[in-house]
Amino acid sequence: MNENPALSARQLDAFVALAEHRSFTRAAVQCNLSQPAFSALIKALEDELGARLFDRSTRHVDLTPEGANFLESAHRIRGEMRAAVAALRDAVTLQRGRVAVALLPSLAAGWLPQVLAGYQQAHPGIAVDIADVLSEPCIDRVASGTADFALAAIRADTPALQAEPFCSDAFYLVCPDAHPLARRKKPLAVADLATYPFIHLARNSSVRQYLEAAFHPQGMHTLMEVEQLATVTGMVRAGLGISVVPALTLFHFQQPGVVTRPFPLPGLQRQIYLVRRRDQSLSAAAQSLYEWVVARKPRLDGGTQRKTLSNK
């Protein structure tokens, strides 16, 4: 007996057909083979397994004890093969699949929902896992394989990762509507903000890192540091301070009592990158969402986010 028999789907189909029909003639017809070719296929299977599977006579064909034992395994193997082929076909045709995406919370909350709603309407069988995390965790998830791709404010070009520009993001001052800066006619400069209480995001956020680089060496009158943009919104609306945020986050500040003004400081532009693993193909589902996302990049008009492209 061959210790590692190389069985084919065709051999298993022939074996099951003969076990069911107990006739070489009828089984050969089912398998679309001539009877000599079918007989040769069964013999090759028995030779490969090193066991006689059928007792043959001029009047009947019966399974041997070894053949009867093998029949259950043959049914299981054929079922697994059919399931594997069906699953592959469903994945390739986007009937089923799963995609994991990591992206900045501001993108996840403001831009992504409409884009993702259109994608899921087009591909309802594809499950999408979303991780709304800061840039470094986004990159870590792609590097570890827990995310297929990411949208982050870090250009992660490494031997393992590749990054391509996705969109750029201007910055805006946000302040209470009664604040002196809300009524200022001239373009704003860093020095204009320095004397007012400032609501900062945490130091590990990309927004904070961009601001510190752009404001240097000017110090700011930091009132508090918070983790969430929603908290910045509440503090500004309550009149506790001002802040500077990217245009893609302005949906948080579209509230009564809050004013947004362009803050076109030279060099203050946040770049968002689309990051994926280098030299590694995406699954069919991940590739389809990747292309869907690229075709529906955030479009900024005067710093305010427009509606995304049609989802159709």
C-alpha positions in Angstrom: 0.0 0.0 0.0 1.2 3.5 -0.9 1.8 5.3 2.4 0.9 8.6 0.9 -1.7 7.8 -1.8 -2.4 10.6 -4.3 -6.1 10.3 -4.7 -8.0 12.5 -7.2 -11.5 13.9 -7.1 -12.2 11.9 -10.2 -11.2 8.6 -8.5 -13.4 9.3 -5.5 -16.3 10.2 -7.7 -15.9 7.0 -9.6 -15.7 5.0 -6.4 -18.8 6.5 -4.9 -20.7 6.1 -8.2 -19.9 2.4 -8.3 -20.7 1.9 -4.7 -24.1 3.5 -5.3 -25.0 1.8 -8.6 -23.2 -1.6 -8.1 -22.8 -1.6 -11.9 -19.8 -0.7 -13.9 -22.0 0.2 -16.9 -24.3 2.6 -15.0 -21.5 4.1 -12.9 -19.4 4.7 -16.1 -22.4 6.5 -17.7 -22.8 8.7 -14.6 -19.1 9.7 -14.8 -19.2 10.3 -18.5 -16.6 7.6 -19.2 -16.4 4.6 -21.3 -16.6 1.3 -19.4 -12.9 0.3 -20.0 -11.8 3.8 -18.9 -14.0 3.6 -15.8 -12.7 0.1 -14.9 -9.1 1.4 -15.3 -9.9 4.3 -13.0 -11.2 2.0 -10.2 -8.3 -0.4 -10.6 -5.8 2.5 -10.3 -7.6 3.6 -7.1 -7.3 0.1 -5.6 -3.7 -0.1 -6.6 -3.0 3.3 -5.1 -4.7 2.3 -1.8 -3.3 -1.2 -1.9 -6.7 -2.7 -1.1 -9.5 -4.4 -3.0 -12.6 -2.2 -2.7 -15.1 -4.2 -4.7 -15.9 -7.9 -5.2 -16.7 -8.4 -8.9 -18.6 -11.2 -10.5 -20.5 -11.6 -13.8 -23.8 -11.0 -11.9 -23.1 -8.3 -9.3 -20.6 -5.9 -7.8 -20.4 -5.5 -4.0 -18.2 -3.5 -1.6 -15.6 -5.5 0.2 -15.3 -4.8 4.0 -12.4 -2.4 3.3 -14.5 -0.7 0.6 -17.5 -0.3 2.9 -15.2 1.4 5.5 -13.7 3.6 2.9 -17.1 4.7 1.6 -17.8 6.9 4.6 -14.5 8.6 4.3 -15.0 9.1 0.6 -18.3 10.8 1.2 -16.7 13.1 3.8 -13.8 14.0 1.6 -16.0 14.7 -1.4 -18.2 16.9 0.8 -15.2 18.8 2.1 -13.9 19.3 -1.4 -17.2 20.6 -2.7 -17.5 22.9 0.3 -13.9 24.2 -0.3 -14.6 24.9 -3.9 -17.9 26.6 -3.1 -16.3 28.8 -0.5 -13.5 29.7 -2.9 -16.0 30.5 -5.6 -18.1 32.6 -3.1 -14.9 34.5 -2.1 -13.8 35.2 -5.6 -17.2 36.4 -6.6 -17.6 38.5 -3.4 -20.6 36.4 -2.2 -18.8 35.8 1.1 -15.7 37.1 2.9 -14.3 39.2 5.7 -12.2 42.3 5.7 -10.4 44.0 8.6 -9.7 47.7 8.3 -7.9 50.0 10.8 -8.4 53.8 10.5 -8.3 57.0 12.4 -11.3 57.6 14.6 -12.1 60.9 12.8 -12.3 59.0 9.4 -14.2 56.2 11.0 -16.9 58.5 12.4 -17.2 61.1 9.7 -16.3 59.8 6.3 -16.5 56.0 6.5 -20.1 55.3 7.5 -21.6 56.5 4.2 -18.9 54.8 2.2 -19.3 51.5 4.1 -23.1 51.6 3.8 -22.8 51.7 0.0 -20.2 48.9 0.0 -22.4 46.6 2.1 -25.4 47.3 0.0 -23.4 46.2 -3.0 -21.7 43.2 -1.2 -24.0 42.2 1.6 -22.1 38.9 2.1 -18.9 40.6 3.0 -18.3 41.2 6.7 -16.2 44.2 7.6 -14.3 44.5 10.9 -13.4 48.1 11.8 -10.7 49.2 14.3 -11.0 53.0 15.0 -7.6 53.6 16.5 -4.8 56.1 16.3 -2.1 56.0 13.6 0.5 53.8 15.4 -2.0 51.1 16.4 -3.3 51.2 12.8 0.2 50.4 11.5 0.7 47.7 14.1 -2.5 46.0 13.0 -1.4 45.9 9.4 2.1 44.7 10.3 0.7 41.9 12.5 -1.9 40.8 9.9 -4.9 41.6 12.0 -5.9 44.4 9.5 -5.8 44.0 5.8 -5.1 47.7 5.3 -5.2 51.0 7.2 -5.8 54.7 6.9 -3.2 56.5 9.1 -1.3 59.7 9.4 2.0 57.9 9.3 3.9 57.2 6.1 4.8 53.6 7.0 7.2 52.7 4.1 9.2 49.8 5.4 10.5 46.5 3.9 7.2 44.9 5.1 4.7 47.8 4.6 3.9 50.2 1.8 2.1 53.5 2.1 0.5 55.6 -0.6 -1.0 59.1 -0.2 -4.8 58.9 0.3 -5.9 62.5 1.1 -4.6 65.7 2.7 -6.3 67.5 5.5 -6.1 71.3 6.3 -6.5 72.7 9.8 -9.2 74.9 11.3 -9.5 77.0 14.4 -12.6 76.1 16.5 -13.8 78.5 19.1 -17.0 79.8 20.8 -19.1 82.1 18.6 -18.5 85.0 21.1 -14.8 84.6 21.1 -12.6 87.5 19.8 -11.0 85.2 17.2 -14.4 84.3 15.7 -14.8 87.9 14.6 -11.2 88.6 13.6 -11.0 89.8 10.0 -7.3 89.2 9.2 -5.8 85.8 8.6 -4.9 84.0 11.8 -1.3 83.3 12.9 0.1 81.2 15.8 0.8 84.3 17.9 -2.9 85.2 17.7 -3.8 82.0 19.5 -1.0 81.9 22.1 -2.7 84.0 24.8 -6.0 82.0 24.9 -6.7 78.8 26.8 -6.1 75.9 24.4 -7.8 72.5 24.5 -5.2 70.0 23.3 -5.6 66.4 22.1 -3.3 63.9 23.8 0.4 63.8 22.7 0.1 60.4 21.0 -2.5 61.7 18.5 -1.4 62.7 15.0 -3.3 66.0 15.4 -1.2 67.0 18.4 2.0 66.0 16.7 1.2 68.1 13.7 0.3 71.1 15.8 3.4 71.0 18.0 5.7 70.8 14.9 3.9 73.7 13.2 3.6 75.9 16.4 7.3 75.5 17.4 8.9 77.5 19.0 5.7 79.3 20.0 4.3 78.0 23.3 0.6 77.6 23.8 -1.5 78.3 26.9 -2.6 74.7 27.4 -5.7 74.5 29.6 -6.1 70.7 29.3 -5.3 67.6 27.3 -8.1 65.2 26.3 -8.3 61.9 24.4 -11.5 62.4 22.3 -12.6 65.0 19.8 -16.1 64.9 21.2 -14.6 66.2 24.5 -12.8 69.0 22.7 -16.2 69.9 21.2 -17.9 70.1 24.5 -15.1 72.1 26.1 -15.0 74.6 23.3 -18.8 74.9 23.2 -18.8 75.6 26.9 -16.4 78.5 26.3 -13.5 76.9 28.2 -11.0 77.3 25.4 -10.1 77.1 21.7 -8.5 74.4 19.6 -7.2 73.7 16.1 -8.4 70.5 14.4 -8.2 68.9 10.9 -10.9 69.6 8.4 -12.0 65.9 8.4 -13.0 66.3 12.1 -15.2 69.4 11.6 -18.4 67.3 11.7 -17.8 67.2 15.5 -18.0 71.0 15.6 -21.0 71.7 13.5 -23.0 72.8 16.5 -24.7 75.9 17.7 -22.4 78.2 19.6 -19.2 77.0 17.8 -17.4 78.8 15.0 -14.8 77.2 12.6 -12.2 79.3 10.8 -9.5 78.3 8.3 -6.0 78.3 9.9 -3.7 78.1 6.8 -0.4 78.0 8.6 2.5 77.1 6.2 3.4 73.5 6.6 0.3 72.7 8.6 -1.3 70.0 6.5 -2.1 66.5 7.6 -1.4 63.7 5.1 -3.4 60.5 5.4 -1.8 57.4 3.9 -3.3 54.1 2.8 -1.1 51.4 4.3 -0.9 47.7 3.4 1.6 44.9 3.5 4.2 45.0 0.8 4.4 42.1 -1.7 1.4 40.3 -0.3 -1.9 40.0 -2.1 -5.1 41.1 -0.5 -8.0 38.7 -0.5 -10.7 39.2 -3.1 -13.0 40.8 -0.5 -10.2 43.1 0.9 -9.1 44.1 -2.6 -12.7 45.1 -3.5 -13.1 47.2 -0.4 -9.6 48.7 -1.0 -10.6 49.8 -4.5 -14.0 51.0 -3.2 -12.4 53.2 -0.6 -9.8 54.6 -3.1 -12.6 55.6 -5.5 -14.4 57.4 -2.6 -11.7 59.5 -1.0 -12.8 62.4 1.2 -13.4 65.4 -0.9 -12.7 68.7 0.8 -14.1 72.0 -0.6 -12.7 75.0 1.3 -11.8 72.8 4.2 -15.3 71.4 4.7 -16.1 67.8 3.9 -18.4 67.2 1.0 -20.6 64.2 0.6 -18.8 61.2 -0.8 -19.2 60.0 -4.3 -22.3 58.1 -5.2 -22.4 54.6 -3.7 -23.8 53.1 -6.9 
